[in-house]
């Protein structure tokens, strides 16, 4: 399966480059943050000046001076308002743009991963990472630089100003901050782990809900609503437990912050009061300075409180970034070789040369061992055999959905590992038993085989697939909405739409994976006619469950866990009286 990269990139190193296109916006955002901070730092100085003059030089405190102070502060508030508007508006837009770019990269990376990754990963978990996690990163991307920058400026600015006012009280006040930081860091680490568990459980819960709702027909058919409710209750209760743990640590974090806030106020009030009565002019504190100190402590703890309030968002963002990085750290186990060639002018001659394959999760047992098979260009070959013998696996190896452990597969003499995957798969059409139609119209689903197809080409493909007749009878014709997974159409209709899609693609190689086994007799008859038209002039490999559908195959290959045991035409194999003859007798007897 897809593997994690060795030497993983630190999540923040992967995240920070997303700021690069918006560097100017970010710098201006921080400049605006500095303006709002300066406004807050200026108020205690204005109050200190007014209080000091009123105490020592009341004659200098004129109406003009008071109005000047008021006008200056009002101007600063207007600047603050404009700066805050930019932070709230443009700053959030920058975060949203970064989220969009990250979602683009994440979805693009998922498209590169092979089947083995999705075989072992729940889709609900991936959906949670693409939506919830990235939304949290948006808020983190915008607020994190602002909050830490503002807090840094306030703490540093307050310290410098207070140091100038009274060094003794400033040092006593700020000596407590390192202790507070150490305590908060301890709780912060525990919160981070709890948030990670919370995000993981959200993905599990999403996956469970998706599984239950997509299988709602089966749930109701077996009257198992209570079973699904109980499964959901267990997952939901587990999520509640994790949230409880998360909020317990958050409560400890915030309670510790409030304790230190109160302690800091007491220290400033008590020590400041003692310094007011001090006789030494070096350490003596003036009444105006005492007021300024109390205001700066308030400003200082306002910033600390904002950081505390931001902590939950910060942890959500960091957890989202880590989970985002986890996916990007997964390397596709199947990718184009450097210098891979484009496969063109395909005739369809396929050679499987001593192919050996096993799935990643089952390292002890091969599905195919040293298997060799030659399918000539234009030949129609059918694969039959018991379930689990590797028929579908063999057909998945030709378009290189999985990587071989041994041997090679050649198309027109070229190793499939030496050509680009895009060109390889563009030349192979696949019709499966379980058809997947995308949520959209019939026209859009057929056009998936050739996105730039004209309406005439789409209709012609539908006619060749025997689908035009039933499509024309629908109220909206080709613009009929098929519903999620095509559930508004019958099985036979969905299958004919999928065949029309392959007709439109017009590939030289065709793989039919039990394309009619799930259909009723009437639908099978209609679909089989479409398939017979589709196979003309193409190299075709058919996995057959209904043996009557392959009687006219050029060659029938009987595959077992031990490899190929028989080959020949229907007539040759039935006359031979071997395994195929026995299978055919059982099938026709049924």
KAMODA-V891404 format. One record per residue. N is the residue number from 1. PSI is psi in radians with two decimals (none if undefined). OMEGA is omega in whole degrees, 0 to 359 (none if undefined). BURIAL is b if it has 24 or more other C-alpha atoms within 12 Angstrom, else e. Layout:
n:N psi:PSI omega:OMEGA burial:BURIAL
n:N psi:PSI omega:OMEGA burial:BURIAL
This chain:
n:1 psi:3.08 omega:177 burial:b
n:2 psi:2.48 omega:186 burial:b
n:3 psi:2.66 omega:175 burial:e
n:4 psi:2.55 omega:178 burial:e
n:5 psi:2.54 omega:172 burial:e
n:6 psi:2.52 omega:182 burial:e
n:7 psi:1.12 omega:184 burial:e
n:8 psi:2.55 omega:175 burial:e
n:9 psi:2.39 omega:177 burial:e
n:10 psi:2.39 omega:183 burial:e
n:11 psi:-0.73 omega:181 burial:b
n:12 psi:-0.60 omega:177 burial:e
n:13 psi:-0.53 omega:177 burial:e
n:14 psi:-0.52 omega:184 burial:b
n:15 psi:-0.74 omega:188 burial:b
n:16 psi:-0.63 omega:179 burial:b
n:17 psi:-0.34 omega:179 burial:e
n:18 psi:-0.26 omega:175 burial:b
n:19 psi:-0.42 omega:191 burial:b
n:20 psi:-0.83 omega:181 burial:e
n:21 psi:-0.29 omega:186 burial:e
n:22 psi:0.51 omega:182 burial:b
n:23 psi:-0.78 omega:181 burial:e
n:24 psi:-0.77 omega:178 burial:e
n:25 psi:-0.72 omega:181 burial:b
n:26 psi:-0.76 omega:180 burial:b
n:27 psi:-0.78 omega:179 burial:b
n:28 psi:-0.61 omega:178 burial:e
n:29 psi:-0.76 omega:179 burial:b
n:30 psi:-0.59 omega:175 burial:b
n:31 psi:-0.76 omega:177 burial:b
n:32 psi:-0.66 omega:177 burial:b
n:33 psi:-0.68 omega:178 burial:b
n:34 psi:-0.67 omega:180 burial:b
n:35 psi:-0.77 omega:180 burial:b
n:36 psi:-0.60 omega:180 burial:b
n:37 psi:-0.73 omega:179 burial:b
n:38 psi:-0.62 omega:179 burial:b
n:39 psi:-0.73 omega:179 burial:b
n:40 psi:-0.67 omega:181 burial:b
n:41 psi:-0.43 omega:183 burial:b
n:42 psi:-0.56 omega:186 burial:b
n:43 psi:-0.85 omega:179 burial:b
n:44 psi:-0.59 omega:179 burial:b
n:45 psi:-0.69 omega:178 burial:b
n:46 psi:-0.81 omega:179 burial:b
n:47 psi:-0.74 omega:179 burial:b
n:48 psi:-0.76 omega:181 burial:b
n:49 psi:-0.80 omega:181 burial:b
n:50 psi:-0.78 omega:181 burial:b
n:51 psi:-0.74 omega:180 burial:b
n:52 psi:-0.76 omega:179 burial:b
n:53 psi:-0.72 omega:181 burial:e
n:54 psi:-0.56 omega:182 burial:e
n:55 psi:-0.78 omega:188 burial:e
n:56 psi:-0.58 omega:182 burial:e
n:57 psi:1.14 omega:185 burial:e
n:58 psi:-0.45 omega:181 burial:e
n:59 psi:-0.39 omega:180 burial:e
n:60 psi:-0.23 omega:182 burial:e
n:61 psi:1.33 omega:182 burial:e
n:62 psi:2.88 omega:177 burial:e
n:63 psi:-0.70 omega:180 burial:e
n:64 psi:-0.77 omega:181 burial:e
n:65 psi:-0.75 omega:180 burial:e
n:66 psi:-0.79 omega:179 burial:e
n:67 psi:-0.58 omega:178 burial:e
n:68 psi:-0.82 omega:176 burial:e
n:69 psi:-0.79 omega:180 burial:b
n:70 psi:-0.73 omega:180 burial:e
n:71 psi:-0.74 omega:179 burial:e
n:72 psi:-0.78 omega:182 burial:e
n:73 psi:-0.64 omega:177 burial:b
n:74 psi:-0.73 omega:177 burial:e
n:75 psi:-0.73 omega:178 burial:e
n:76 psi:-0.65 omega:179 burial:b
n:77 psi:-0.64 omega:177 burial:e
n:78 psi:-0.76 omega:177 burial:e
n:79 psi:-0.74 omega:178 burial:b
n:80 psi:-0.74 omega:181 burial:b
n:81 psi:-0.81 omega:179 burial:e
n:82 psi:-0.73 omega:180 burial:e
n:83 psi:-0.71 omega:181 burial:b
n:84 psi:-0.62 omega:177 burial:b
n:85 psi:-0.77 omega:180 burial:e
n:86 psi:-0.75 omega:180 burial:b
n:87 psi:-0.77 omega:183 burial:b
n:88 psi:-0.51 omega:183 burial:e
n:89 psi:-1.26 omega:184 burial:e
n:90 psi:-0.62 omega:180 burial:b
n:91 psi:-0.77 omega:179 burial:b
n:92 psi:-0.62 omega:179 burial:b
n:93 psi:-0.70 omega:177 burial:e
n:94 psi:-0.78 omega:178 burial:b
n:95 psi:-0.72 omega:180 burial:b
n:96 psi:-0.67 omega:178 burial:b
n:97 psi:-0.70 omega:177 burial:b
n:98 psi:-0.71 omega:177 burial:b
n:99 psi:-0.75 omega:180 burial:b
n:100 psi:-0.77 omega:180 burial:e
n:101 psi:-0.68 omega:180 burial:b
n:102 psi:-0.71 omega:179 burial:b
n:103 psi:-0.67 omega:176 burial:b
n:104 psi:-0.83 omega:182 burial:e
n:105 psi:-0.67 omega:180 burial:e
n:106 psi:-0.79 omega:180 burial:b
n:107 psi:-0.71 omega:178 burial:e
n:108 psi:-0.68 omega:179 burial:e
n:109 psi:-0.69 omega:178 burial:b
n:110 psi:-0.61 omega:179 burial:b
n:111 psi:-0.41 omega:181 burial:e
n:112 psi:-0.35 omega:184 burial:b
n:113 psi:2.60 omega:185 burial:b
n:114 psi:3.05 omega:181 burial:b
n:115 psi:-0.60 omega:185 burial:b
n:116 psi:-0.60 omega:179 burial:b
n:117 psi:-0.79 omega:182 burial:b
n:118 psi:-0.41 omega:175 burial:e
n:119 psi:-0.45 omega:187 burial:e
n:120 psi:0.17 omega:182 burial:e
n:121 psi:2.34 omega:180 burial:e
n:122 psi:2.33 omega:182 burial:e
n:123 psi:-0.64 omega:179 burial:b
n:124 psi:-0.64 omega:178 burial:b
n:125 psi:-0.75 omega:179 burial:b
n:126 psi:-0.69 omega:179 burial:b
n:127 psi:-0.68 omega:178 burial:b
n:128 psi:-0.67 omega:181 burial:b
n:129 psi:-0.59 omega:181 burial:b
n:130 psi:-0.48 omega:184 burial:b
n:131 psi:-1.29 omega:186 burial:b
n:132 psi:-0.85 omega:184 burial:b
n:133 psi:-0.76 omega:183 burial:b
n:134 psi:-0.50 omega:175 burial:b
n:135 psi:-0.72 omega:178 burial:b
n:136 psi:-0.62 omega:178 burial:b
n:137 psi:-0.59 omega:178 burial:b
n:138 psi:-0.88 omega:180 burial:b
n:139 psi:-0.69 omega:178 burial:b
n:140 psi:-0.79 omega:184 burial:b
n:141 psi:-0.63 omega:182 burial:b
n:142 psi:-0.87 omega:189 burial:b
n:143 psi:-0.57 omega:186 burial:b
n:144 psi:-0.93 omega:179 burial:b
n:145 psi:-0.71 omega:181 burial:b
n:146 psi:-0.92 omega:186 burial:b
n:147 psi:-0.77 omega:182 burial:b
n:148 psi:-0.61 omega:178 burial:b
n:149 psi:-0.82 omega:180 burial:b
n:150 psi:-0.80 omega:180 burial:b
n:151 psi:-0.73 omega:180 burial:b
n:152 psi:-0.79 omega:180 burial:b
n:153 psi:-0.74 omega:181 burial:b
n:154 psi:-0.81 omega:182 burial:b
n:155 psi:-0.83 omega:180 burial:b
n:156 psi:-0.77 omega:180 burial:b
n:157 psi:-0.77 omega:179 burial:b
n:158 psi:-0.74 omega:182 burial:b
n:159 psi:-0.79 omega:181 burial:b
n:160 psi:-0.80 omega:181 burial:e
n:161 psi:-0.78 omega:181 burial:b
n:162 psi:-0.58 omega:178 burial:b
n:163 psi:-0.65 omega:178 burial:e
n:164 psi:-0.70 omega:183 burial:e
n:165 psi:-0.93 omega:180 burial:b
n:166 psi:1.76 omega:184 burial:b
n:167 psi:-0.69 omega:184 burial:b
n:168 psi:-0.92 omega:181 burial:b
n:169 psi:-0.63 omega:178 burial:b
n:170 psi:-0.78 omega:181 burial:b
n:171 psi:-0.75 omega:178 burial:e
n:172 psi:-0.76 omega:181 burial:b
n:173 psi:-0.86 omega:186 burial:b
n:174 psi:-0.20 omega:177 burial:b
n:175 psi:-0.41 omega:180 burial:e
n:176 psi:-0.37 omega:186 burial:b
n:177 psi:-0.77 omega:178 burial:b
n:178 psi:-0.67 omega:178 burial:e
n:179 psi:-0.78 omega:179 burial:e
n:180 psi:-0.75 omega:182 burial:b
n:181 psi:-0.74 omega:180 burial:e
n:182 psi:-0.75 omega:179 burial:e
n:183 psi:-0.79 omega:182 burial:e
n:184 psi:-0.62 omega:178 burial:b
n:185 psi:-0.68 omega:179 burial:e
n:186 psi:-0.84 omega:179 burial:e
n:187 psi:-0.55 omega:181 burial:b
n:188 psi:-0.72 omega:179 burial:b
n:189 psi:-0.71 omega:179 burial:e
n:190 psi:-0.65 omega:177 burial:b
n:191 psi:-0.72 omega:182 burial:b
n:192 psi:-0.77 omega:179 burial:b
n:193 psi:-0.70 omega:179 burial:b
n:194 psi:-0.68 omega:178 burial:b
n:195 psi:-0.66 omega:179 burial:b
n:196 psi:-0.78 omega:178 burial:b
n:197 psi:-0.68 omega:180 burial:b
n:198 psi:-0.80 omega:181 burial:b
n:199 psi:-0.71 omega:180 burial:b
n:200 psi:-0.75 omega:181 burial:b
n:201 psi:-0.57 omega:175 burial:b
n:202 psi:-0.76 omega:178 burial:b
n:203 psi:-0.74 omega:179 burial:b
n:204 psi:-0.72 omega:181 burial:b
n:205 psi:-0.75 omega:177 burial:b
n:206 psi:-0.75 omega:181 burial:b
n:207 psi:-0.72 omega:180 burial:b
n:208 psi:-0.75 omega:178 burial:b
n:209 psi:-0.78 omega:179 burial:b
n:210 psi:-0.79 omega:182 burial:e
n:211 psi:-0.74 omega:182 burial:e
n:212 psi:-0.74 omega:183 burial:b
n:213 psi:-0.64 omega:177 burial:e
n:214 psi:-0.48 omega:179 burial:e
n:215 psi:0.48 omega:185 burial:e
n:216 psi:-0.53 omega:178 burial:e
n:217 psi:-0.77 omega:180 burial:e
n:218 psi:-0.67 omega:180 burial:e
n:219 psi:-0.84 omega:182 burial:e
n:220 psi:-0.61 omega:180 burial:e
n:221 psi:-0.62 omega:180 burial:e
n:222 psi:0.12 omega:180 burial:e
n:223 psi:0.75 omega:185 burial:e
n:224 psi:0.49 omega:179 burial:e
n:225 psi:-0.73 omega:181 burial:e
n:226 psi:-0.62 omega:178 burial:e
n:227 psi:-0.78 omega:180 burial:e
n:228 psi:-0.67 omega:178 burial:b
n:229 psi:-0.69 omega:179 burial:e
n:230 psi:-0.72 omega:177 burial:e
n:231 psi:-0.73 omega:179 burial:e
n:232 psi:-0.69 omega:180 burial:b
n:233 psi:-0.73 omega:181 burial:e
n:234 psi:-0.79 omega:179 burial:e
n:235 psi:-0.70 omega:181 burial:b
n:236 psi:-0.68 omega:179 burial:b
n:237 psi:-0.68 omega:177 burial:e
n:238 psi:-0.70 omega:178 burial:e
n:239 psi:-0.70 omega:178 burial:b
n:240 psi:-0.72 omega:179 burial:e
n:241 psi:-0.73 omega:179 burial:e
n:242 psi:-0.72 omega:178 burial:b
n:243 psi:-0.66 omega:178 burial:b
n:244 psi:-0.76 omega:177 burial:e
n:245 psi:-0.76 omega:182 burial:b
n:246 psi:-0.79 omega:183 burial:b
n:247 psi:-0.44 omega:175 burial:b
n:248 psi:-0.80 omega:178 burial:e
n:249 psi:-0.63 omega:178 burial:b
n:250 psi:-0.69 omega:177 burial:b
n:251 psi:-0.75 omega:177 burial:b
n:252 psi:-0.72 omega:181 burial:e
n:253 psi:-0.86 omega:184 burial:b
n:254 psi:-0.63 omega:178 burial:b
n:255 psi:-0.72 omega:178 burial:e
n:256 psi:-0.67 omega:179 burial:b
n:257 psi:-0.75 omega:180 burial:b
n:258 psi:-0.65 omega:178 burial:e
n:259 psi:-0.82 omega:181 burial:e
n:260 psi:-0.58 omega:177 burial:b
n:261 psi:-0.85 omega:179 burial:b
n:262 psi:-0.70 omega:180 burial:e
n:263 psi:-0.71 omega:181 burial:b
n:264 psi:-0.70 omega:178 burial:b
n:265 psi:-0.77 omega:181 burial:b
n:266 psi:-0.75 omega:180 burial:e
n:267 psi:-0.81 omega:182 burial:b
n:268 psi:-0.75 omega:181 burial:b
n:269 psi:-0.85 omega:184 burial:b
n:270 psi:-0.95 omega:182 burial:e
n:271 psi:-0.71 omega:178 burial:b
n:272 psi:-0.72 omega:180 burial:b
n:273 psi:-0.70 omega:178 burial:b
n:274 psi:-0.69 omega:180 burial:e
n:275 psi:-0.44 omega:176 burial:b
n:276 psi:-0.58 omega:182 burial:b
n:277 psi:-0.02 omega:182 burial:e
n:278 psi:2.52 omega:179 burial:e
n:279 psi:-0.37 omega:182 burial:e
n:280 psi:2.05 omega:182 burial:e
n:281 psi:-0.34 omega:181 burial:e
n:282 psi:-0.68 omega:183 burial:e
n:283 psi:-0.12 omega:183 burial:b
n:284 psi:2.44 omega:182 burial:b
n:285 psi:2.26 omega:176 burial:b
n:286 psi:2.74 omega:181 burial:b
n:287 psi:-0.70 omega:179 burial:b
n:288 psi:-0.66 omega:179 burial:b
n:289 psi:-0.62 omega:179 burial:b
n:290 psi:-0.78 omega:177 burial:b
n:291 psi:-0.77 omega:180 burial:b
n:292 psi:-0.71 omega:179 burial:b
n:293 psi:-0.82 omega:181 burial:b
n:294 psi:-0.66 omega:179 burial:b
n:295 psi:-0.67 omega:180 burial:b
n:296 psi:-0.60 omega:176 burial:b
n:297 psi:-0.69 omega:176 burial:b
n:298 psi:-0.78 omega:178 burial:b
n:299 psi:-0.73 omega:180 burial:b
n:300 psi:-0.79 omega:182 burial:b
n:301 psi:-0.35 omega:171 burial:b
n:302 psi:-0.74 omega:179 burial:b
n:303 psi:-0.68 omega:178 burial:b
n:304 psi:-0.71 omega:179 burial:b
n:305 psi:-0.67 omega:178 burial:b
n:306 psi:-0.68 omega:177 burial:b
n:307 psi:-0.71 omega:178 burial:b
n:308 psi:-0.81 omega:179 burial:b
n:309 psi:-0.51 omega:180 burial:b
n:310 psi:-0.22 omega:186 burial:b
n:311 psi:-0.76 omega:180 burial:b
n:312 psi:-0.80 omega:179 burial:b
n:313 psi:-0.69 omega:179 burial:b
n:314 psi:-0.80 omega:181 burial:b
n:315 psi:-0.68 omega:177 burial:b
n:316 psi:-0.77 omega:180 burial:b
n:317 psi:-0.80 omega:180 burial:b
n:318 psi:-0.69 omega:177 burial:b
n:319 psi:-0.73 omega:178 burial:b
n:320 psi:-0.72 omega:179 burial:b
n:321 psi:-0.72 omega:179 burial:b
n:322 psi:-0.76 omega:181 burial:b
n:323 psi:-0.59 omega:174 burial:b
n:324 psi:-0.78 omega:181 burial:b
n:325 psi:-0.59 omega:180 burial:b
n:326 psi:-0.73 omega:180 burial:b
n:327 psi:-0.77 omega:181 burial:b
n:328 psi:-0.35 omega:177 burial:b
n:329 psi:-0.17 omega:178 burial:b
n:330 psi:2.09 omega:179 burial:b
n:331 psi:2.38 omega:174 burial:b
n:332 psi:2.31 omega:178 burial:b
n:333 psi:-0.17 omega:176 burial:b
n:334 psi:2.07 omega:178 burial:b
n:335 psi:2.85 omega:181 burial:b
n:336 psi:2.45 omega:173 burial:e
n:337 psi:2.67 omega:172 burial:e
n:338 psi:2.26 omega:180 burial:e
n:339 psi:0.30 omega:179 burial:e
n:340 psi:2.46 omega:183 burial:e
n:341 psi:2.77 omega:174 burial:e
n:342 psi:2.22 omega:178 burial:e
n:343 psi:2.05 omega:184 burial:b
n:344 psi:2.89 omega:180 burial:e
n:345 psi:0.88 omega:186 burial:e
n:346 psi:2.25 omega:176 burial:b
n:347 psi:-0.60 omega:177 burial:b
n:348 psi:0.36 omega:176 burial:b
n:349 psi:2.03 omega:186 burial:b
n:350 psi:2.27 omega:178 burial:b
n:351 psi:2.14 omega:170 burial:b
n:352 psi:2.00 omega:187 burial:b
n:353 psi:1.79 omega:176 burial:b
n:354 psi:0.87 omega:184 burial:e
n:355 psi:2.29 omega:175 burial:b
n:356 psi:2.33 omega:182 burial:b
n:357 psi:2.49 omega:171 burial:b
n:358 psi:2.65 omega:178 burial:b
n:359 psi:2.62 omega:186 burial:b
n:360 psi:-0.72 omega:185 burial:e
n:361 psi:-0.17 omega:180 burial:e
n:362 psi:1.29 omega:188 burial:e
n:363 psi:-0.22 omega:185 burial:e
n:364 psi:-0.36 omega:188 burial:e
n:365 psi:2.23 omega:177 burial:e
n:366 psi:2.47 omega:171 burial:b
n:367 psi:-0.71 omega:176 burial:b
n:368 psi:2.39 omega:181 burial:b
n:369 psi:2.03 omega:173 burial:b
n:370 psi:0.73 omega:185 burial:b
n:371 psi:2.36 omega:178 burial:b
n:372 psi:2.39 omega:180 burial:b
n:373 psi:2.40 omega:178 burial:b
n:374 psi:2.10 omega:176 burial:b
n:375 psi:2.01 omega:183 burial:b
n:376 psi:2.72 omega:179 burial:b
n:377 psi:2.24 omega:179 burial:b
n:378 psi:-0.07 omega:182 burial:b
n:379 psi:2.54 omega:177 burial:b
n:380 psi:1.86 omega:184 burial:b
n:381 psi:2.31 omega:179 burial:b
n:382 psi:2.42 omega:176 burial:b
n:383 psi:2.20 omega:177 burial:b
n:384 psi:2.82 omega:180 burial:b
n:385 psi:2.99 omega:182 burial:b
n:386 psi:2.76 omega:178 burial:e
n:387 psi:2.46 omega:177 burial:e
n:388 psi:0.10 omega:182 burial:e
n:389 psi:-0.12 omega:174 burial:b
n:390 psi:0.28 omega:182 burial:b
n:391 psi:-0.92 omega:180 burial:b
n:392 psi:-0.66 omega:178 burial:b
n:393 psi:-0.79 omega:180 burial:b
n:394 psi:-0.78 omega:181 burial:b
n:395 psi:-0.43 omega:177 burial:b
n:396 psi:-0.35 omega:181 burial:b
n:397 psi:-0.47 omega:182 burial:b
n:398 psi:-0.79 omega:176 burial:b
n:399 psi:0.11 omega:177 burial:b
n:400 psi:0.81 omega:173 burial:b
n:401 psi:-0.43 omega:175 burial:b
n:402 psi:2.79 omega:181 burial:b
n:403 psi:2.44 omega:180 burial:b
n:404 psi:2.66 omega:169 burial:b
n:405 psi:-0.30 omega:179 burial:e
n:406 psi:2.72 omega:180 burial:e
n:407 psi:-2.90 omega:181 burial:b
n:408 psi:2.76 omega:175 burial:b
n:409 psi:2.25 omega:182 burial:b
n:410 psi:2.43 omega:170 burial:b
n:411 psi:2.09 omega:185 burial:b
n:412 psi:0.67 omega:177 burial:b
n:413 psi:-0.05 omega:180 burial:b
n:414 psi:2.26 omega:178 burial:b
n:415 psi:2.29 omega:182 burial:b
n:416 psi:-0.37 omega:178 burial:b
n:417 psi:-0.19 omega:181 burial:b
n:418 psi:-0.01 omega:180 burial:b
n:419 psi:2.81 omega:180 burial:b
n:420 psi:2.47 omega:181 burial:b
n:421 psi:-0.63 omega:180 burial:b
n:422 psi:-0.85 omega:181 burial:e
n:423 psi:-0.60 omega:178 burial:b
n:424 psi:-0.87 omega:185 burial:b
n:425 psi:-0.42 omega:175 burial:b
n:426 psi:-0.39 omega:182 burial:b
n:427 psi:0.12 omega:180 burial:b
n:428 psi:2.23 omega:175 burial:b
n:429 psi:2.41 omega:183 burial:b
n:430 psi:2.24 omega:173 burial:b
n:431 psi:2.07 omega:185 burial:b
n:432 psi:2.91 omega:178 burial:b
n:433 psi:-0.83 omega:179 burial:b
n:434 psi:1.71 omega:184 burial:e
n:435 psi:2.39 omega:174 burial:b
n:436 psi:2.03 omega:173 burial:b
n:437 psi:2.41 omega:181 burial:b
n:438 psi:2.65 omega:177 burial:b
n:439 psi:2.02 omega:184 burial:e
n:440 psi:-2.77 omega:182 burial:e
n:441 psi:2.92 omega:176 burial:b
n:442 psi:-0.71 omega:180 burial:b
n:443 psi:-0.82 omega:182 burial:b
n:444 psi:-0.63 omega:181 burial:b
n:445 psi:-0.67 omega:177 burial:b
n:446 psi:-0.74 omega:182 burial:b
n:447 psi:-0.20 omega:178 burial:b
n:448 psi:-0.43 omega:177 burial:b
n:449 psi:-0.35 omega:178 burial:b
n:450 psi:1.56 omega:189 burial:b
n:451 psi:-0.47 omega:182 burial:e
n:452 psi:0.29 omega:183 burial:e
n:453 psi:2.56 omega:176 burial:e
n:454 psi:2.90 omega:178 burial:e
n:455 psi:-0.65 omega:180 burial:e
n:456 psi:-0.71 omega:179 burial:e
n:457 psi:-0.67 omega:180 burial:b
n:458 psi:-0.78 omega:180 burial:b
n:459 psi:-0.70 omega:179 burial:b
n:460 psi:-0.73 omega:178 burial:e
n:461 psi:-0.71 omega:179 burial:b
n:462 psi:-0.66 omega:178 burial:b
n:463 psi:-0.75 omega:179 burial:b
n:464 psi:-0.58 omega:181 burial:b
n:465 psi:-0.01 omega:181 burial:b
n:466 psi:0.41 omega:183 burial:b
n:467 psi:-0.32 omega:186 burial:b
n:468 psi:-0.62 omega:184 burial:b
n:469 psi:-0.89 omega:182 burial:e
n:470 psi:-0.52 omega:179 burial:b
n:471 psi:-0.73 omega:182 burial:b
n:472 psi:-0.43 omega:180 burial:e
n:473 psi:-0.23 omega:179 burial:e
n:474 psi:2.58 omega:183 burial:e
n:475 psi:-0.72 omega:182 burial:e
n:476 psi:0.18 omega:176 burial:e
n:477 psi:-2.27 omega:182 burial:e
n:478 psi:-0.23 omega:178 burial:b
n:479 psi:0.22 omega:178 burial:e
n:480 psi:2.29 omega:178 burial:e
n:481 psi:2.22 omega:187 burial:b
n:482 psi:-0.19 omega:182 burial:b
n:483 psi:3.02 omega:180 burial:e
n:484 psi:2.21 omega:182 burial:e
n:485 psi:0.32 omega:177 burial:b
n:486 psi:0.44 omega:187 burial:b
n:487 psi:-0.23 omega:178 burial:b
n:488 psi:-0.12 omega:178 burial:e
n:489 psi:2.72 omega:176 burial:b
n:490 psi:2.95 omega:180 burial:b
n:491 psi:-0.76 omega:180 burial:b
n:492 psi:-0.67 omega:179 burial:b
n:493 psi:-0.76 omega:178 burial:b
n:494 psi:-0.70 omega:182 burial:b
n:495 psi:-0.69 omega:179 burial:b
n:496 psi:-0.58 omega:174 burial:b
n:497 psi:-0.71 omega:179 burial:b
n:498 psi:-0.60 omega:178 burial:b
n:499 psi:-0.67 omega:176 burial:b
n:500 psi:-0.65 omega:178 burial:b
n:501 psi:-0.72 omega:180 burial:b
n:502 psi:-0.64 omega:175 burial:b
n:503 psi:-0.74 omega:181 burial:b
n:504 psi:-0.66 omega:178 burial:b
n:505 psi:-0.65 omega:176 burial:b
n:506 psi:1.01 omega:181 burial:b
n:507 psi:2.68 omega:178 burial:b
n:508 psi:-0.34 omega:180 burial:b
n:509 psi:2.36 omega:184 burial:b
n:510 psi:2.32 omega:176 burial:b
n:511 psi:2.14 omega:180 burial:b
n:512 psi:1.92 omega:184 burial:b
n:513 psi:1.55 omega:180 burial:b
n:514 psi:0.88 omega:190 burial:b
n:515 psi:-0.32 omega:183 burial:b
n:516 psi:0.05 omega:189 burial:b
n:517 psi:-0.41 omega:183 burial:b
n:518 psi:0.11 omega:186 burial:b
n:519 psi:2.74 omega:173 burial:b
n:520 psi:3.00 omega:187 burial:e
n:521 psi:-0.74 omega:182 burial:e
n:522 psi:-0.78 omega:178 burial:e
n:523 psi:-0.68 omega:179 burial:b
n:524 psi:-0.73 omega:181 burial:b
n:525 psi:-0.76 omega:180 burial:e
n:526 psi:-0.78 omega:181 burial:b
n:527 psi:-0.65 omega:181 burial:b
n:528 psi:-0.64 omega:176 burial:b
n:529 psi:-0.73 omega:179 burial:e
n:530 psi:-0.71 omega:182 burial:b
n:531 psi:-0.68 omega:179 burial:b
n:532 psi:-0.68 omega:176 burial:b
n:533 psi:-0.70 omega:185 burial:b
n:534 psi:-0.59 omega:186 burial:b
n:535 psi:-0.24 omega:183 burial:b
n:536 psi:2.16 omega:176 burial:b
n:537 psi:0.16 omega:180 burial:e
n:538 psi:2.62 omega:169 burial:b
n:539 psi:2.14 omega:187 burial:b
n:540 psi:2.29 omega:173 burial:b
n:541 psi:2.12 omega:184 burial:b
n:542 psi:2.19 omega:170 burial:b
n:543 psi:2.08 omega:190 burial:b
n:544 psi:2.33 omega:171 burial:b
n:545 psi:-0.76 omega:176 burial:b
n:546 psi:1.81 omega:189 burial:b
n:547 psi:-0.38 omega:180 burial:b
n:548 psi:-0.33 omega:182 burial:b
n:549 psi:-0.16 omega:185 burial:b
n:550 psi:0.24 omega:182 burial:b
n:551 psi:-0.54 omega:184 burial:b
n:552 psi:0.16 omega:178 burial:e
n:553 psi:2.56 omega:178 burial:b
n:554 psi:-0.60 omega:181 burial:b
n:555 psi:2.45 omega:177 burial:b
n:556 psi:2.25 omega:180 burial:b
n:557 psi:2.17 omega:180 burial:b
n:558 psi:2.07 omega:185 burial:b
n:559 psi:2.35 omega:175 burial:b
n:560 psi:-3.12 omega:177 burial:b
n:561 psi:-0.36 omega:180 burial:e
n:562 psi:0.02 omega:179 burial:e
n:563 psi:-2.77 omega:181 burial:b
n:564 psi:2.17 omega:182 burial:b
n:565 psi:-0.36 omega:180 burial:e
n:566 psi:2.61 omega:174 burial:b
n:567 psi:2.55 omega:176 burial:b
n:568 psi:-3.12 omega:176 burial:b
n:569 psi:2.95 omega:179 burial:b
n:570 psi:-0.77 omega:182 burial:b
n:571 psi:-0.79 omega:182 burial:e
n:572 psi:-0.72 omega:184 burial:e
n:573 psi:-0.62 omega:177 burial:b
n:574 psi:-0.63 omega:178 burial:e
n:575 psi:-0.51 omega:181 burial:e
n:576 psi:-0.53 omega:177 burial:e
n:577 psi:0.47 omega:181 burial:e
n:578 psi:-2.55 omega:185 burial:e
n:579 psi:-0.73 omega:180 burial:b
n:580 psi:-0.74 omega:180 burial:b
n:581 psi:-0.71 omega:179 burial:b
n:582 psi:-0.76 omega:179 burial:e
n:583 psi:-0.73 omega:182 burial:b
n:584 psi:-0.70 omega:178 burial:b
n:585 psi:-0.76 omega:179 burial:e
n:586 psi:-0.74 omega:183 burial:e
n:587 psi:-0.83 omega:182 burial:e
n:588 psi:-0.50 omega:176 burial:e
n:589 psi:-0.70 omega:176 burial:e
n:590 psi:none omega:none burial:e
